[in-house]
Amino acid sequence: MKFYSCFDGKGKVIARCQTDQEIKVLERMGRPIAEIRQMKKEEAVVCSLVSSPSDFNMDY
C-alpha cells in the first residue's frame, strides 16, 4: 500500500493521501498542491494503523 504527502509552496504538509483520486479531489477543492511525495515505509505505518489517510486531512 502506498501513501503520499501533499505539500504547499512553502513546504507545509497539506494532506496525506492514499490514492490519485484523493489527490485529485484536493486539487478540485482548490488546495495549492505544489509537490506530492510518496511516503517512506516508516512514515506510512501511522496511516496504515488508522482507517484511512484521510483521517489526517481536515478538509474531508
N, CA, C and O atoms as CSV, one atom per row, in Angstrom:
chain,resi,resn,atom,element,x,y,z
A,1,MET,N,N,0.841,-1.163,0.000
A,1,MET,CA,C,0.000,0.000,0.000
A,1,MET,C,C,0.896,1.239,0.000
A,1,MET,O,O,1.868,1.310,0.752
A,2,LYS,N,N,0.561,2.210,-0.847
A,2,LYS,CA,C,1.360,3.432,-0.944
A,2,LYS,C,C,0.579,4.608,-0.375
A,2,LYS,O,O,-0.639,4.698,-0.531
A,3,PHE,N,N,1.287,5.488,0.273
A,3,PHE,CA,C,0.710,6.698,0.824
A,3,PHE,C,C,1.522,7.882,0.332
A,3,PHE,O,O,2.723,7.759,0.089
A,4,TYR,N,N,0.869,9.028,0.184
A,4,TYR,CA,C,1.519,10.217,-0.351
A,4,TYR,C,C,1.295,11.399,0.565
A,4,TYR,O,O,0.240,11.527,1.185
A,5,SER,N,N,2.293,12.264,0.648
A,5,SER,CA,C,2.161,13.532,1.350
A,5,SER,C,C,2.076,14.627,0.301
A,5,SER,O,O,2.853,14.643,-0.654
A,6,CYS,N,N,1.126,15.546,0.479
A,6,CYS,CA,C,0.949,16.673,-0.427
A,6,CYS,C,C,1.418,17.931,0.300
A,6,CYS,O,O,1.045,18.175,1.447
A,7,PHE,N,N,2.241,18.724,-0.385
A,7,PHE,CA,C,2.823,19.923,0.211
A,7,PHE,C,C,2.401,21.173,-0.548
A,7,PHE,O,O,2.144,21.127,-1.751
A,8,ASP,N,N,2.333,22.296,0.175
A,8,ASP,CA,C,2.070,23.573,-0.486
A,8,ASP,C,C,3.392,24.181,-0.938
A,8,ASP,O,O,4.441,23.556,-0.790
A,9,GLY,N,N,3.355,25.384,-1.484
A,9,GLY,CA,C,4.551,26.041,-2.000
A,9,GLY,C,C,5.589,26.384,-0.948
A,9,GLY,O,O,6.751,26.621,-1.279
A,10,LYS,N,N,5.183,26.414,0.323
A,10,LYS,CA,C,6.106,26.729,1.421
A,10,LYS,C,C,6.664,25.473,2.080
A,10,LYS,O,O,7.422,25.564,3.046
A,11,GLY,N,N,6.291,24.296,1.562
A,11,GLY,CA,C,6.793,23.045,2.119
A,11,GLY,C,C,5.976,22.497,3.273
A,11,GLY,O,O,6.390,21.531,3.914
A,12,LYS,N,N,4.823,23.092,3.551
A,12,LYS,CA,C,3.951,22.630,4.636
A,12,LYS,C,C,3.069,21.487,4.129
A,12,LYS,O,O,2.554,21.537,3.012
A,13,VAL,N,N,2.902,20.463,4.962
A,13,VAL,CA,C,2.051,19.330,4.587
A,13,VAL,C,C,0.603,19.787,4.553
A,13,VAL,O,O,0.085,20.320,5.534
A,14,ILE,N,N,-0.049,19.574,3.409
A,14,ILE,CA,C,-1.459,19.903,3.256
A,14,ILE,C,C,-2.309,18.700,3.639
A,14,ILE,O,O,-3.307,18.829,4.348
A,15,ALA,N,N,-1.899,17.524,3.160
A,15,ALA,CA,C,-2.694,16.321,3.390
A,15,ALA,C,C,-1.839,15.084,3.168
A,15,ALA,O,O,-0.763,15.138,2.574
A,16,ARG,N,N,-2.355,13.973,3.664
A,16,ARG,CA,C,-1.767,12.663,3.386
A,16,ARG,C,C,-2.829,11.860,2.653
A,16,ARG,O,O,-3.953,11.725,3.137
A,17,CYS,N,N,-2.483,11.333,1.505
A,17,CYS,CA,C,-3.449,10.647,0.652
A,17,CYS,C,C,-2.961,9.245,0.319
A,17,CYS,O,O,-1.766,8.957,0.374
A,18,GLN,N,N,-3.906,8.381,-0.025
A,18,GLN,CA,C,-3.576,7.016,-0.401
A,18,GLN,C,C,-3.745,6.782,-1.897
A,18,GLN,O,O,-3.076,5.915,-2.460
A,19,THR,N,N,-4.615,7.527,-2.547
A,19,THR,CA,C,-4.883,7.275,-3.956
A,19,THR,C,C,-4.763,8.558,-4.773
A,19,THR,O,O,-4.818,9.665,-4.237
A,20,ASP,N,N,-4.598,8.381,-6.085
A,20,ASP,CA,C,-4.586,9.518,-7.001
A,20,ASP,C,C,-5.918,10.251,-6.951
A,20,ASP,O,O,-5.966,11.473,-7.091
A,21,GLN,N,N,-7.000,9.504,-6.752
A,21,GLN,CA,C,-8.318,10.126,-6.691
A,21,GLN,C,C,-8.420,11.106,-5.523
A,21,GLN,O,O,-9.010,12.177,-5.665
A,22,GLU,N,N,-7.854,10.751,-4.376
A,22,GLU,CA,C,-7.876,11.657,-3.226
A,22,GLU,C,C,-7.098,12.930,-3.532
A,22,GLU,O,O,-7.507,14.023,-3.139
A,23,ILE,N,N,-5.981,12.788,-4.232
A,23,ILE,CA,C,-5.171,13.954,-4.607
A,23,ILE,C,C,-5.962,14.838,-5.565
A,23,ILE,O,O,-5.946,16.062,-5.437
A,24,LYS,N,N,-6.653,14.224,-6.521
A,24,LYS,CA,C,-7.445,14.995,-7.480
A,24,LYS,C,C,-8.596,15.727,-6.798
A,24,LYS,O,O,-8.946,16.837,-7.199
A,25,VAL,N,N,-9.186,15.119,-5.774
A,25,VAL,CA,C,-10.249,15.790,-5.018
A,25,VAL,C,C,-9.691,17.037,-4.354
A,25,VAL,O,O,-10.328,18.090,-4.385
A,26,LEU,N,N,-8.528,16.938,-3.762
A,26,LEU,CA,C,-7.911,18.106,-3.126
A,26,LEU,C,C,-7.657,19.207,-4.145
A,26,LEU,O,O,-7.887,20.383,-3.864
A,27,GLU,N,N,-7.183,18.827,-5.329
A,27,GLU,CA,C,-6.931,19.814,-6.375
A,27,GLU,C,C,-8.234,20.488,-6.798
A,27,GLU,O,O,-8.264,21.703,-6.997
A,28,ARG,N,N,-9.316,19.707,-6.939
A,28,ARG,CA,C,-10.612,20.277,-7.308
A,28,ARG,C,C,-11.153,21.198,-6.215
A,28,ARG,O,O,-11.896,22.139,-6.495
A,29,MET,N,N,-10.775,20.919,-4.975
A,29,MET,CA,C,-11.194,21.764,-3.858
A,29,MET,C,C,-10.407,23.076,-3.835
A,29,MET,O,O,-10.723,23.985,-3.067
A,30,GLY,N,N,-9.385,23.163,-4.679
A,30,GLY,CA,C,-8.596,24.387,-4.753
A,30,GLY,C,C,-7.397,24.417,-3.835
A,30,GLY,O,O,-6.805,25.475,-3.624
A,31,ARG,N,N,-7.028,23.270,-3.283
A,31,ARG,CA,C,-5.850,23.236,-2.404
A,31,ARG,C,C,-4.592,23.491,-3.232
A,31,ARG,O,O,-4.448,22.920,-4.313
A,32,PRO,N,N,-3.691,24.324,-2.754
A,32,PRO,CA,C,-2.493,24.701,-3.513
A,32,PRO,C,C,-1.386,23.645,-3.432
A,32,PRO,O,O,-0.361,23.867,-2.786
A,33,ILE,N,N,-1.588,22.516,-4.076
A,33,ILE,CA,C,-0.600,21.435,-4.026
A,33,ILE,C,C,0.564,21.766,-4.954
A,33,ILE,O,O,0.400,21.852,-6.171
A,34,ALA,N,N,1.737,21.950,-4.363
A,34,ALA,CA,C,2.932,22.266,-5.135
A,34,ALA,C,C,3.796,21.024,-5.358
A,34,ALA,O,O,4.534,20.943,-6.340
A,35,GLU,N,N,3.701,20.053,-4.439
A,35,GLU,CA,C,4.550,18.861,-4.528
A,35,GLU,C,C,3.829,17.673,-3.898
A,35,GLU,O,O,3.113,17.813,-2.907
A,36,ILE,N,N,4.035,16.511,-4.492
A,36,ILE,CA,C,3.486,15.261,-3.964
A,36,ILE,C,C,4.644,14.281,-3.837
A,36,ILE,O,O,5.358,14.019,-4.805
A,37,ARG,N,N,4.822,13.743,-2.635
A,37,ARG,CA,C,5.906,12.777,-2.411
A,37,ARG,C,C,5.348,11.499,-1.807
A,37,ARG,O,O,4.497,11.530,-0.918
A,38,GLN,N,N,5.844,10.378,-2.307
A,38,GLN,CA,C,5.460,9.101,-1.719
A,38,GLN,C,C,6.115,8.992,-0.346
A,38,GLN,O,O,7.296,9.295,-0.180
A,39,MET,N,N,5.331,8.557,0.627
A,39,MET,CA,C,5.860,8.421,1.979
A,39,MET,C,C,6.761,7.203,2.074
A,39,MET,O,O,6.550,6.204,1.386
A,40,LYS,N,N,7.767,7.296,2.934
A,40,LYS,CA,C,8.631,6.150,3.213
A,40,LYS,C,C,7.834,5.146,4.029
A,40,LYS,O,O,6.852,5.510,4.676
A,41,LYS,N,N,8.244,3.903,4.006
A,41,LYS,CA,C,7.510,2.855,4.731
A,41,LYS,C,C,7.347,3.196,6.207
A,41,LYS,O,O,6.277,2.981,6.777
A,42,GLU,N,N,8.398,3.725,6.831
A,42,GLU,CA,C,8.311,4.033,8.260
A,42,GLU,C,C,7.359,5.207,8.522
A,42,GLU,O,O,6.793,5.294,9.612
A,43,GLU,N,N,7.170,6.102,7.562
A,43,GLU,CA,C,6.207,7.186,7.714
A,43,GLU,C,C,4.779,6.683,7.501
A,43,GLU,O,O,3.853,7.128,8.179
A,44,ALA,N,N,4.605,5.769,6.571
A,44,ALA,CA,C,3.291,5.271,6.195
A,44,ALA,C,C,2.686,4.338,7.240
A,44,ALA,O,O,1.489,4.056,7.186
A,45,VAL,N,N,3.485,3.853,8.187
A,45,VAL,CA,C,2.979,2.950,9.219
A,45,VAL,C,C,1.840,3.600,9.987
A,45,VAL,O,O,0.848,2.938,10.293
A,46,VAL,N,N,1.962,4.872,10.302
A,46,VAL,CA,C,0.916,5.576,11.045
A,46,VAL,C,C,-0.387,5.552,10.267
A,46,VAL,O,O,-1.448,5.319,10.846
A,47,CYS,N,N,-0.324,5.793,8.952
A,47,CYS,CA,C,-1.538,5.791,8.136
A,47,CYS,C,C,-2.181,4.417,8.097
A,47,CYS,O,O,-3.406,4.303,8.096
A,48,SER,N,N,-1.373,3.386,8.065
A,48,SER,CA,C,-1.939,2.045,7.961
A,48,SER,C,C,-2.572,1.582,9.281
A,48,SER,O,O,-3.318,0.602,9.292
A,49,LEU,N,N,-2.287,2.267,10.380
A,49,LEU,CA,C,-2.854,1.899,11.673
A,49,LEU,C,C,-4.239,2.500,11.901
A,49,LEU,O,O,-4.960,2.081,12.806
A,50,VAL,N,N,-4.605,3.475,11.087
A,50,VAL,CA,C,-5.926,4.087,11.205
A,50,VAL,C,C,-6.771,3.659,10.021
A,50,VAL,O,O,-6.288,2.973,9.120
A,51,SER,N,N,-8.019,4.058,10.023
A,51,SER,CA,C,-8.927,3.607,8.976
A,51,SER,C,C,-8.544,4.126,7.599
A,51,SER,O,O,-8.769,3.439,6.602
A,52,SER,N,N,-7.969,5.325,7.520
A,52,SER,CA,C,-7.687,5.916,6.220
A,52,SER,C,C,-6.733,7.087,6.388
A,52,SER,O,O,-6.735,7.735,7.435
A,53,PRO,N,N,-5.909,7.374,5.368
A,53,PRO,CA,C,-5.063,8.562,5.451
A,53,PRO,C,C,-5.903,9.836,5.509
A,53,PRO,O,O,-5.432,10.867,5.990
A,54,SER,N,N,-7.137,9.770,5.026
A,54,SER,CA,C,-7.984,10.964,5.064
A,54,SER,C,C,-8.325,11.365,6.508
A,54,SER,O,O,-8.786,12.482,6.743
A,55,ASP,N,N,-8.101,10.468,7.468
A,55,ASP,CA,C,-8.286,10.837,8.869
A,55,ASP,C,C,-7.359,11.974,9.263
A,55,ASP,O,O,-7.634,12.700,10.219
A,56,PHE,N,N,-6.263,12.131,8.531
A,56,PHE,CA,C,-5.317,13.191,8.803
A,56,PHE,C,C,-5.678,14.484,8.083
A,56,PHE,O,O,-5.082,15.524,8.362
A,57,ASN,N,N,-6.638,14.444,7.163
A,57,ASN,CA,C,-6.999,15.577,6.361
A,57,ASN,C,C,-8.186,16.299,6.977
A,57,ASN,O,O,-9.260,15.716,7.125
A,58,MET,N,N,-8.003,17.544,7.332
A,58,MET,CA,C,-9.045,18.306,7.993
A,58,MET,C,C,-10.182,18.664,7.043
A,58,MET,O,O,-11.282,18.973,7.500
A,59,ASP,N,N,-9.943,18.632,5.723
A,59,ASP,CA,C,-10.947,19.038,4.750
A,59,ASP,C,C,-11.976,17.976,4.469
A,59,ASP,O,O,-13.030,18.296,3.918
A,60,TYR,N,N,-11.735,16.734,4.814
A,60,TYR,CA,C,-12.680,15.648,4.494
A,60,TYR,C,C,-13.752,15.564,5.544
A,60,TYR,O,O,-14.640,14.716,5.454
